[in-house]
Structures are given as structure tokens and as C-alpha cells.
């Protein structure tokens, strides 16, 4: 099992969720986060004053998947989240040692 963490632009969330659903991935966790990378932030104007926004709003997805779905899930996220502009995001994959479904006690892949 693997845990996929993806940081994407907020307006791409529905497209990514739909793409993952087509793979049979039924669950994911979504968090609103802020950050920056090469994009560095942006300049905005508020009440006539210009100011620098260093941390940009992003969405963090966490998806637990079986090993055989990792590559397809990464491809689906990449395709759905891509705008071909700086700041599209990143995908990270971590090893997932154990999973338990609290309600039923199922473990491993069965818990996903």
C-alpha cells in the first residue's frame, strides 16, 4: 500500500476527484493549505495598496491506494491537475505500512 500526497490548485479539485473515481478510488482526504515553491507568491492590490502574498492557497490531497494503482493514480492526478502554468503542484508517494478500517476491523488493502 502507498499513501499519495498531492498539492494542487484549488480549482482543479473536482477534476482530480473525478479522474480518481474513474480508477475506482473511492476515498481521499482534502485539506486547504498555503505554500509556495518556484511560484514564489504574487503581488495583489487591496484598497489601493499593493502588497506581496508569499503563501498561495493550495489543496492537499491524501489518498491511500493499493500498490497496483499507484502509477495510474499519479497519471490521473497529473493529467487532471495540469494547467501548463507554474504552480500546478507536486505529487509525493510514501510507503504505507498498515491500515485499519475502524468500523469493521478490516486491515491492509481490505481497509482501503
C-alpha positions in Angstrom: 0.0 0.0 0.0 1.1 3.6 -0.7 0.0 7.0 0.5 -0.2 9.6 -2.3 0.0 13.2 -1.3 -0.7 15.7 -4.0 -0.6 19.5 -3.7 -2.8 21.1 -6.4 -4.5 24.3 -7.4 -7.9 24.6 -5.6 -10.0 25.0 -8.8 -8.7 21.6 -10.1 -10.0 19.6 -7.1 -13.3 18.4 -8.8 -11.4 17.3 -12.0 -8.9 15.3 -9.9 -11.6 13.7 -7.8 -13.5 12.7 -10.9 -10.3 11.2 -12.5 -9.5 9.2 -9.4 -13.1 8.0 -9.2 -12.8 6.6 -12.7 -10.0 4.4 -11.4 -12.2 3.1 -8.6 -10.5 5.1 -5.9 -13.4 6.0 -3.6 -11.8 7.8 -0.7 -9.5 10.8 -0.2 -8.7 13.4 2.4 -8.7 17.1 1.3 -7.0 19.9 3.3 -6.8 23.6 2.4 -3.2 24.6 2.7 -0.9 27.5 1.8 2.6 27.4 0.5 5.0 28.4 -2.2 7.6 26.9 -4.4 9.1 28.3 -7.6 6.0 30.3 -8.0 7.2 32.5 -5.0 3.9 34.2 -4.4 2.3 37.1 -6.1 1.6 40.8 -5.8 -2.0 41.9 -5.0 -3.8 45.2 -4.6 -6.1 45.8 -1.7 -7.9 49.1 -1.2 -5.4 50.8 -3.5 -2.3 49.4 -1.7 0.0 46.9 -3.3 1.3 44.0 -1.1 3.1 40.8 -1.5 1.3 37.5 -0.9 4.1 35.0 0.0 1.9 31.9 0.6 -0.6 30.9 -2.1 -3.7 28.9 -1.4 -3.4 25.2 -2.5 -5.3 22.0 -1.8 -3.5 18.9 -0.3 -4.9 15.5 -1.2 -4.1 12.4 0.7 -5.0 9.1 -1.0 -4.3 5.6 0.3 -4.1 3.1 -2.6 -3.1 -0.4 -3.4 0.4 -0.8 -4.9 -1.0 -1.7 -8.3 -2.9 1.6 -8.5 -0.1 4.0 -7.7 1.1 4.7 -11.2 -2.4 5.1 -12.7 -3.4 7.3 -9.8 -0.4 9.6 -10.3 -1.1 9.8 -14.0 -4.7 10.7 -13.4 -3.8 13.4 -10.9 -1.1 14.8 -13.2 -3.5 14.9 -16.2 -6.4 16.4 -14.3 -4.4 19.0 -12.3 -2.3 20.2 -15.2 -2.7 23.8 -16.4 0.7 24.0 -18.0 1.5 27.0 -15.8 3.8 27.4 -12.9 2.3 26.4 -9.6 0.4 23.3 -10.8 1.7 21.4 -7.8 3.5 18.3 -6.8 2.8 14.6 -6.1 4.6 12.6 -3.4 4.3 8.9 -2.7 5.0 7.3 0.7 5.1 3.7 1.8 2.0 2.8 3.9 2.8 0.2 6.4 -0.6 -0.6 7.8 -4.2 0.4 7.5 -7.3 -0.4 9.7 -10.9 0.3 9.0 -12.1 1.3 12.4 -15.8 0.2 11.9 -15.1 -3.3 10.8 -11.6 -4.0 11.9 -10.5 -4.8 8.3 -6.8 -4.4 7.7 -4.4 -3.9 4.8 -5.8 -3.5 1.3 -9.2 -4.5 2.6 -9.3 -1.4 4.8 -8.8 0.9 1.8 
